[in-house]
């Protein structure tokens, strides 16, 4: 991957309802929480962070033909993202309830809504890279769309990355289905839990080896142990970057990480690309929402 061309993201778009609870949830009763509404979606967050980092980006999404959907697209365009959106009639824009614990750990309860109706994706002539959010391919109705986009990118000489996104949907769809959909990807960005779901490997070395059988380049996110990259351009490890403020919400940190890495991959040394990734993730956890500039 060379040059300063455009990154195309196949992503999901959501309305996030954030509930930051001050203590343990009392199931079946009441729990006090700070509640806010933000724009979200893993792929949309990646595109937003790429734009924030100065990378030209196009985002392909599906939203409802409703006030929420138009709001989501307007916010993305205001961030400098070129958006190609399908407005799906009679289907609501996706909504995600994010339960944020006092330590910032998050739990998602989601309704994908219009995200299950993703449009076909064009790979423009100025594209240097295509990134696929796992949340798109979790929906059976989107898998052919993703596969066709990856095949088109390969024909055009555009590199491809995929973020598996979440362990529970991966286990539900099955590893064989996932790998069939994303066949041809050059880069996989995964957590150790996601690698376990996709390969059965439970340790970092085993996961890296198993993922390398599927893609030439791998980034393994290891939480407090940082991140590990291995690919044709070398190998690198990086410790986590310290957050610049209190940890408020870990939702979106992985999306920021992916954007930071993609902003540098192929244009910087692997060590520097990992540093960019961890720095973006560290900034993300200090935000109530998942994106910079949307905290009002």
C-alpha positions in Angstrom: 0.0 0.0 0.0 1.6 3.2 -1.1 0.7 6.8 -1.8 -1.6 9.2 0.0 -4.8 8.0 -1.7 -8.3 7.4 -0.4 -9.3 4.8 2.1 -12.8 3.3 1.4 -14.6 1.9 4.5 -17.5 -0.5 4.2 -19.2 0.2 7.5 -22.2 0.3 9.8 -23.9 3.4 11.0 -25.7 3.6 14.4 -27.3 5.9 16.9 -25.6 5.2 20.2 -27.5 5.5 23.5 -24.8 5.7 26.1 -25.6 4.8 29.7 -22.6 5.4 32.0 -23.7 3.8 35.3 -22.0 4.8 38.5 -22.1 1.3 40.0 -23.2 -2.2 39.3 -26.4 -2.6 37.4 -29.3 -3.7 39.7 -31.1 -6.0 37.3 -34.8 -6.0 37.7 -34.7 -2.6 39.5 -33.2 0.9 39.1 -29.7 2.0 38.5 -28.6 5.6 38.2 -26.7 6.5 35.0 -25.4 9.4 33.0 -27.2 9.0 29.6 -26.3 10.6 26.3 -27.1 10.0 22.6 -24.2 10.0 20.1 -23.6 8.9 16.5 -21.8 5.6 16.2 -21.2 2.4 14.3 -17.8 0.7 14.1 -17.2 1.4 10.4 -18.5 4.9 10.7 -16.2 5.5 13.7 -13.2 4.3 11.7 -14.0 6.7 8.9 -14.5 9.6 11.3 -11.1 8.9 13.0 -9.4 8.6 9.6 -10.8 12.0 8.6 -9.7 13.4 11.9 -6.1 12.1 11.1 -6.1 13.8 7.8 -6.8 10.8 5.6 -9.2 11.2 2.6 -12.0 8.7 3.2 -15.1 7.4 1.6 -17.7 5.6 3.8 -20.4 3.3 2.4 -23.3 2.8 4.8 -27.0 1.9 5.0 -29.4 4.0 7.2 -33.1 4.3 7.6 -35.0 6.9 5.6 -35.7 8.6 8.9 -34.6 11.6 10.9 -31.9 9.5 12.6 -30.5 8.3 9.3 -30.3 11.8 7.8 -28.7 13.0 11.1 -26.0 10.3 11.0 -25.1 11.0 7.4 -25.0 14.8 7.9 -22.6 14.4 10.9 -20.3 12.2 8.9 -20.2 14.7 6.0 -19.6 17.5 8.4 -16.5 15.7 9.5 -15.1 15.7 6.0 -16.1 12.2 5.0 -17.4 11.4 1.5 -20.5 9.3 2.3 -22.3 7.0 -0.1 -25.5 6.0 1.7 -28.5 3.9 1.0 -31.6 5.3 2.7 -33.7 2.2 3.4 -37.5 2.9 3.6 -39.6 1.4 6.4 -36.5 0.1 8.3 -35.1 2.2 11.2 -31.5 3.4 11.4 -29.5 1.0 13.6 -29.5 1.7 17.3 -27.0 0.6 20.0 -27.4 0.8 23.7 -24.0 1.0 25.3 -23.7 0.2 29.0 -20.5 1.8 30.3 -19.2 0.6 33.7 -17.4 2.9 36.1 -14.0 1.6 34.8 -15.0 2.4 31.2 -15.7 -1.2 30.1 -18.6 -1.4 27.8 -21.4 -3.8 26.9 -23.4 -3.5 23.7 -27.1 -4.2 23.1 -27.9 -3.6 19.5 -30.5 -3.4 16.7 -28.7 -3.3 13.4 -31.8 -2.1 11.6 -30.9 -0.7 8.1 -27.3 -1.9 8.4 -28.5 -5.3 7.2 -29.3 -3.7 3.8 -25.9 -2.5 2.7 -25.5 -1.2 -0.8 -23.0 -2.4 -3.4 -19.6 -0.7 -3.0 -17.6 1.1 -5.7 -13.8 1.2 -5.4 -12.9 4.6 -6.8 -9.8 5.2 -8.9 -8.0 7.2 -6.2 -8.4 4.5 -3.6 -5.3 3.0 -2.0 -7.1 0.8 0.6 -10.4 -0.8 1.4 -11.4 -1.5 5.1 -14.3 -3.8 6.0 -16.0 -3.6 9.3 -16.9 -7.0 10.7 -20.3 -5.7 11.8 -21.3 -5.5 8.1 -20.4 -9.1 7.3 -22.1 -10.4 10.5 -25.4 -9.9 8.6 -26.1 -12.7 6.1 -27.7 -10.3 3.7 -24.5 -8.3 3.4 -21.9 -11.0 2.8 -22.1 -11.1 -1.0 -21.7 -7.3 -1.0 -18.5 -7.5 1.1 -17.1 -10.3 -1.0 -17.7 -8.5 -4.3 -16.1 -5.3 -2.9 -13.0 -7.3 -1.8 -12.7 -9.0 -5.1 -13.0 -5.6 -7.0 -10.4 -4.1 -4.7 -8.0 -7.0 -5.5 -8.5 -6.6 -9.2 -7.8 -2.8 -8.9 -4.6 -3.5 -6.9 -6.1 -2.0 -3.7 -5.1 -3.5 -0.4 -7.9 -4.8 1.9 -8.2 -5.0 5.7 -10.9 -6.5 7.9 -11.7 -6.0 11.6 -13.8 -9.0 12.9 -15.4 -6.6 15.3 -17.0 -8.7 18.0 -16.7 -12.3 19.4 -20.4 -13.2 20.0 -21.5 -12.5 16.4 -18.4 -14.3 15.0 -19.2 -17.4 17.0 -22.7 -17.3 15.8 -21.8 -17.0 12.1 -18.9 -19.4 12.4 -15.3 -19.0 11.5 -15.5 -20.8 8.2 -18.3 -18.5 7.0 -16.3 -15.4 8.0 -13.1 -16.5 6.3 -15.1 -17.3 3.1 -16.6 -13.9 3.0 -13.3 -12.0 3.5 -11.1 -14.2 1.4 -8.4 -12.1 -0.2 -7.9 -9.7 2.7 -4.4 -8.5 3.1 -4.6 -7.4 6.7 -6.6 -8.7 9.8 -6.9 -6.5 12.8 -8.2 -8.5 15.8 -8.3 -8.9 19.5 -7.1 -12.1 21.2 -10.7 -13.1 21.9 -11.6 -12.5 18.3 -8.6 -14.5 17.1 -9.8 -17.3 19.5 -13.3 -17.2 17.9 -11.8 -17.4 14.4 -8.9 -19.8 14.9 -9.3 -21.6 18.3 -5.9 -20.2 19.4 -5.9 -18.8 22.9 -2.4 -17.4 23.2 -0.8 -14.5 21.3 1.8 -16.6 19.5 -0.7 -19.2 18.4 -3.2 -16.6 17.3 -0.6 -14.7 15.3 0.5 -17.9 13.5 -3.1 -19.0 12.8 -4.2 -15.6 11.5 -1.1 -15.5 9.3 -2.4 -18.6 7.5 -5.4 -16.5 6.4 -3.8 -13.1 5.7 -0.3 -11.8 4.9 -0.4 -9.1 7.6 -1.9 -9.3 11.1 -2.4 -6.8 13.9 -3.1 -8.5 17.3 -4.6 -6.1 19.9 -3.5 -7.4 23.4 -5.1 -4.9 25.8 -2.7 -4.0 28.6 0.1 -5.7 26.7 -0.2 -3.4 23.8 -0.3 -4.6 20.2 1.7 -6.9 17.9 2.1 -6.5 14.1 3.6 -9.0 11.6 3.6 -8.6 7.9 5.6 -8.6 4.7 7.2 -5.3 5.8 8.4 -6.6 9.1 7.3 -7.1 12.7 6.7 -4.7 15.5 5.3 -4.5 19.0 4.0 -1.5 20.9 3.0 -0.8 24.4 -0.3 0.9 25.1 -0.2 4.7 24.9 -1.2 6.5 28.2 -4.7 8.2 27.9 -4.4 12.0 28.0 -7.2 12.1 30.6 -9.7 10.0 32.7 -11.0 6.9 31.0 -14.7 7.5 30.4 -15.7 4.9 27.7 -13.8 2.2 25.9 -16.4 1.9 23.2 -14.9 3.0 20.0 -11.3 2.6 21.1 -10.8 -0.4 18.7 -12.2 1.7 15.9 -9.8 4.6 16.6 -7.0 2.0 16.8 -7.8 0.6 13.4 -8.0 4.1 11.9 -4.6 5.1 13.4 -3.0 2.0 12.1 -4.4 2.4 8.6 -3.4 6.0 8.5 0.2 4.8 8.8 0.3 1.4 7.3 2.4 1.2 4.2 3.5 4.9 4.6 5.3 4.6 7.9 7.4 1.9 9.5 5.3 -0.7 11.3 6.5 0.5 14.7 5.2 4.0 13.8 1.9 2.7 12.5 1.3 0.9 15.8 2.2 4.0 17.7 -0.4 6.0 15.7 -2.9 3.3 16.4 -2.3 3.2 20.2 -2.3 7.0 20.5 -5.7 7.2 18.7 -7.1 4.5 21.0 -5.8 6.3 24.1 -7.5 9.5 23.0 -10.7 7.6 22.3 -11.1 6.2 25.8 -11.2 9.7 27.2 -14.3 10.7 25.2 -17.9 10.0 26.3 -18.8 9.1 22.7 -16.8 7.2 20.1 -15.6 10.1 18.0 -13.6 13.3 18.5 -15.5 16.5 18.1 -18.9 15.1 19.0 -18.8 15.6 22.8 -21.2 18.5 23.1 
